[in-house]
Amino acid sequence: MLHITGKTKLLGVIGHPVEHSLSPVMHNAAIAKLGLDFVYLPFPIAPENLADAIAGFAAVGVVGFSVTIPHKQAIMPLLAEITPIAQAIGAVNTVSRQNNQWVGTNTDIEGFISPLQTTYQQDWSQKAAVILGNGGAARAVVAGCQQLGFAEIHVVGRNQQRLAEFYDSWADSLVSANLQVHTWDKLTKLIPQANLLVNTTPIGMYPKVDESPVSATEIADLPANAIAYDLIYIPKPTQFLQLAQQQGAIAIDGLEMLVQQGAAALKLWLQQETVPVDVMRQALQNYLGLG
């Protein structure tokens, strides 16, 4: 049980809405395990109140906070410094107080690549990644695939103009050499080449849990040893992952990314090399009834 006093330091998550956030569950479990005098709270902040809230956080000595929808881009002009990784993605999900200034970074890349670097470690330099969707989440995945050294990174979307804009936004980065964008009708040609197939779309998320971004017919040509990775973590497994597993693919769901990006943020705030990742994962599994 947390004992909150006048000395307790504040961490939190901002969003609108934010009531559904699982971050307090995993972060407070880690804080309790470490025996630290911190508490992590959800802060519902409407877009029009963002600047006031950030100034208020500085005034009351907040140590750091997570950023979720719809503030990941809007917060950027309000920060004194933004790390190169967050600039490349074009979004901030973690803010820390350094030298009396707010510094923004993005731990989604670290969260995404963590299981691919550990549990499923491979030489990716001859491999192809196929990414479904071209929104904000896809940006972290593209940057992560580039960091892992994928030979080919294919992004599939439904809107030709948005795909072109997505591609152009990487023009000044290392990503552009490996990146190709495709409309959805090219998917059947791409899936047989995919060593990693990632769903960054919301298709399959509650309440439409019976849907998948790809059909059983489309995924039938997925190589048997491929990895299917869904950024969605409820339901577990998603329809997309069930279909992929039926083809012999390895499945990774979004819960691990959520845990790992949170762990990366907590290390930053606490200035510690390690945090109890297992405790964070177990707390979420218990809370979600996945125990």
N, C-alpha and C positions, 0 to 999 in steps of 0.2 A: 504493500500500500504506500502510495506517495504521500509524504507529509509536506504540505506546501506552507512555507513561511515567507517572511519578508526578504529572506536571502535567496529564495528559489529563483533560478534563472529561467528565462522564457525562450522557448522555441515554438514554431507553429507552422501552419499551412494556410495560405490565402487562396481563395477561390470564390466563385459565385455561380451555383451553390457550392457548398463545401461540406454539408452535413454527411454526405455519403463517403467522404474520404476515409480510407483505411490507414492512412499515414499515422494518426495518433495511436492506433492499436500497436503497430510494430515499433514505433519510436519510444513510446512509454514503456514497453516491455524491455527494450534494450537499456533504457535509462535505469529502470529498476534493477536489472541484472548487474549493471555497473555500479550501483549504489551511489549515483550522482544526484545532486540537488538541482535537477532540471525538471521542467514539465513541458510537454509538447501539446499545443492546443489548436483546434480549428478556428479560423477567423473568417466568417463570411463577410466579404467586402465587395460592395457593388462597384462596377467600373468607374462611376463618377466620383467615388470616394477614395480611389487608389492612391493618389498623391498625398492626401491628408493622412491616410493610414500609414504609409511608409514614413512620413515625418513623425507621426505618433509613435511608431515602433522605435525610432531612434531616440525619442524623448524618454521612453520608459525603459530603454536598455535591452531591447530584444537582441539576443545573440545571433539569431539567424532564422530563416524560414523557407519553406517550400512554396513553390508557385504552381498553381494549376489553372485550368480553364476558367475564365477567359483572359487571364492576366499575363500569359507567358511572353507575349510580344509587347503589350502595352507598358509593362514595367521597365522595359529597357532604357527609355530616355530618362527615367527617374534615378538611375544608378550611376555612381561615380566611375565605375569600371566594369567592363564586361570581358570575360576571358575569350581568347580566340576560338575556343571550341563552341562557346555559346553564340559567338558572332557568326561562325560558319553555319550553324543550324538555324540561326535567326530566331532563337527563343531561349529564355532563361527559365529554369525550373528550381534553382537553388540560389538563395541569397545569404551572404554572411557579412557580418560587421567587422571590417578590418581598418585599423587606424582611423576610427570615427567616420568611416565611409561605408556605403553599401557596395558590395562587389557581387556581381551576378555570374553564375556559371550554369552549365547544363550537365547533369549526371546521367541523363537518359542513355547516352552512348555507352558509358561504363556499365550501366544496368543491362543494356541489350547484349553487349559482347561478353559479359562475364561467364555465362554458361558455355559459350562457344570457345572460350579460352581455357576453361577448366574441364568440365565434364566431357565435352565433345571436341577436345582439342585436335586439330588437324592442320595440315599445311593447306592453306586456302589459296595459295598463289596460282594454282591451276584450276580453280573452281569458279562456278558461276552462281550468283545470287539473283533470284527473281523476287521483286518486292511488289506486293499488291497494294495499290493506293499511292497517292502523291500529295498527301496533306502534311501537317506538321510532324506527326509521328514518323512518317516515312523519311523525313530529313535526318533524324537521329539514326535511323537504320542505315541509310546510305552512308553517312559519315562513319558509322561503326564498321560497315563492310569494307570501306576504304582503309580504315585503320587496321583491320585484320589482314588486308592484302589481297582481297578477291581480284581475280583476273578480269571478271566481267560483272557489272552491276546493272541489272535490267529493272526499270521501274514501269509498271503497267497502270494506266489510268483510263478513265472514260472520256475525259474532256481534252481534246487536242490542244486547245489554247493554254489550259492550265499545265499540261505536260510540257509544252514549249517553255513556259515561264519557269517551271520547276528546273528544267535543264539549263536554261540561261542563267539561273541564279547561282549555279556552281561554276560559272565560266572562269572565275579567277582562282579556283582552288585545284588541288591535286586530283579531286574526284572526277573532274571533267574527262580525263583521259580514259577512264574505265566505264563511264556512265552512258547508258542508252535508255531512251524512253520509247514506249510503245502504247498504242491504243489496245483496248481489251480484246479485240478480235485476233490479236497476234498471240494470245496466251497459249493456245494449243501447240504452237510451235516452240514456245519458250519452256514449257513445263518439262519436256523430256530432257532439257539441258540443265535443269535446276539441281544444284547440289544443296542449296538452301532456298526454301520457299517461305516468304514471310508475309503474314497478313497484318497490314497496318490500318485496314478499314474497320469501321464499327459493325460490319455485317457479321452476325452471329452473337452479338451482345444482347443481353436482356433488354426488352422482352422478346426479341425475335431470335430465340435460342435455336430454332430449328433450321435457320438459314446458314448458308456458307457462301463466301465470295467466289468459290469455284464449285462446279458441279462434280458429281461422281465420275462422269464421262471425261471431263477435262483433267481431273487429277489422276485418272487411270494410268497415264503415261509418266507419272512422277517416278524417277529412279528409286529402286527399293531401299537403297542406303542413304537416301536424301534426308535432310533435316527439315521438318515443317515447324515453323515458329509462329505462334499466334500471340499478338500483344494483348489480346483479351484474356482475362483470368476468371471470369464467371460467364457461362458455366464451365466446369472443369471435367472433362475436356470439351472444347467447342465442337460443333459439327465439322468444321474445317479440319481439326486435328483428328477427329474420328475417321474421316474419309482418308486422310493421309496415312494413318496407322494401318488401315486396311490394305494399303499398297506396300506396307513394310517400311514406311518411313519412321524416323525417330521424331517424337513430338516434344516440343518445349512450349509451355504456356506463359502467359504474361505475368503470372504471380512471381516467378523468379526475377524477371526484369524489375518489377515493383520493389521487391526486397533488395535487390542489388543496387538500384539507383538510390534507394533510401539509405542503405549502408554507406555508400560513397558520400552522401550529404552529411550524415551523422559524424563520419570521420573528420570532415572539414570543420563542422561546428565545434566539435569537442577537441579538435587538434590532436587526435589519437590515430595511431597506425592501424589499430584493429578495433572492431566493435563486434558484439555477439550476433552474427548473421543468423546462426541457427535458431536463436531465441526469437529473432524478428520473424523468421519464416514460420516457426511453430505457432507464434501468437496469431498470425494471420490465418493459418490453417485451422486453428481452434475456433477463432472468431467466425470463420466462414463455414464451420461444421465439416471441415475436410480432415480434421484431426489426425 
